[in-house]
């Protein structure tokens, strides 16, 4: 398959991709470590946040570096290209389902507040979805890995080279896989996410019940914070992913260089999700803020102790000289 391809040699684009890698890895490692260290990991929402942070760390430390090497370094070998496609497509699909689990777990908890959602069930659900997604993408890609290395004619060189096609470029699935991806991986989850967010917004807009006792008021405020937390994560995801999902579906039926360029732009917009989510964690989750407050308190205590020791040492030296 020979097609015209325009080399990506923009210095700004290279620096932008490197900035994404640094921001995604740093922010999500902080979120991951924070929730692992804190003692309130008993909450079910933290398990889903850990799952999404793990996926984002994988995107920032594996998917994007390979994409950078593929676009700006040496072309990837067929096996590395296969690993990139499986990792990229599987990670993006896993994020979609993690968002669904978080929204509907919150709705289930609102409907049955007395029922405790066990973390192990959510962990099993996350791991099961990851395994199914890996099998869906992994088996076809590993069997047909040679078909995903596209022979291209560069505009800046005469010779044709092998280029690993990725989600940021185009789609070269077989028809059955493309249609399954449209229905099950993107369209159906997007509909469920939208419906779930509408229900969460309805819960947010309801007036506060009157004549609540101190304990009931505390529980109510805690539930409202959790609803806001999940709603903000879901709405952020929706706004950043809908453009890419729309173009992703369109390019299956109508692929031109312009649409490929739009797909690439929307892909970078999509990556903002991995950058912004740790910020949303920090702004809406008390345990995340509490960890940094604890760290700040420890630093202040340590600095105070060091200052006291230095003062005592100076005072001791002054007394000796005076003596």
Secondary structure as the mmCIF struct_conf table of DSSP 4:
data_model
#
loop_
_struct_conf.conf_type_id
_struct_conf.id
_struct_conf.beg_label_comp_id
_struct_conf.beg_label_asym_id
_struct_conf.beg_label_seq_id
_struct_conf.end_label_comp_id
_struct_conf.end_label_asym_id
_struct_conf.end_label_seq_id
STRN STRN1 UNK A 2 UNK A 5
HELX_RH_AL_P HELX_RH_AL_P1 UNK A 11 UNK A 37
BEND BEND1 UNK A 38 UNK A 39
TURN_TY1_P TURN_TY1_P1 UNK A 41 UNK A 42
BEND BEND2 UNK A 43 UNK A 43
HELX_RH_AL_P HELX_RH_AL_P2 UNK A 44 UNK A 58
HELX_RH_PI_P HELX_RH_PI_P1 UNK A 59 UNK A 63
HELX_RH_AL_P HELX_RH_AL_P3 UNK A 64 UNK A 72
BEND BEND3 UNK A 73 UNK A 74
HELX_LH_PP_P HELX_LH_PP_P1 UNK A 75 UNK A 77
HELX_RH_AL_P HELX_RH_AL_P4 UNK A 78 UNK A 111
TURN_TY1_P TURN_TY1_P2 UNK A 112 UNK A 114
BEND BEND4 UNK A 115 UNK A 115
HELX_RH_AL_P HELX_RH_AL_P5 UNK A 119 UNK A 143
TURN_TY1_P TURN_TY1_P3 UNK A 144 UNK A 144
HELX_RH_3T_P HELX_RH_3T_P1 UNK A 145 UNK A 148
STRN STRN2 UNK A 149 UNK A 154
BEND BEND5 UNK A 155 UNK A 156
BEND BEND6 UNK A 158 UNK A 159
STRN STRN3 UNK A 160 UNK A 164
TURN_TY1_P TURN_TY1_P4 UNK A 167 UNK A 169
HELX_RH_AL_P HELX_RH_AL_P6 UNK A 175 UNK A 180
HELX_RH_PI_P HELX_RH_PI_P2 UNK A 181 UNK A 187
HELX_RH_AL_P HELX_RH_AL_P7 UNK A 188 UNK A 205
BEND BEND7 UNK A 206 UNK A 206
HELX_LH_PP_P HELX_LH_PP_P2 UNK A 207 UNK A 209
BEND BEND8 UNK A 210 UNK A 211
HELX_RH_AL_P HELX_RH_AL_P8 UNK A 214 UNK A 253
HELX_RH_AL_P HELX_RH_AL_P9 UNK A 257 UNK A 284
HELX_RH_AL_P HELX_RH_AL_P10 UNK A 286 UNK A 322
#
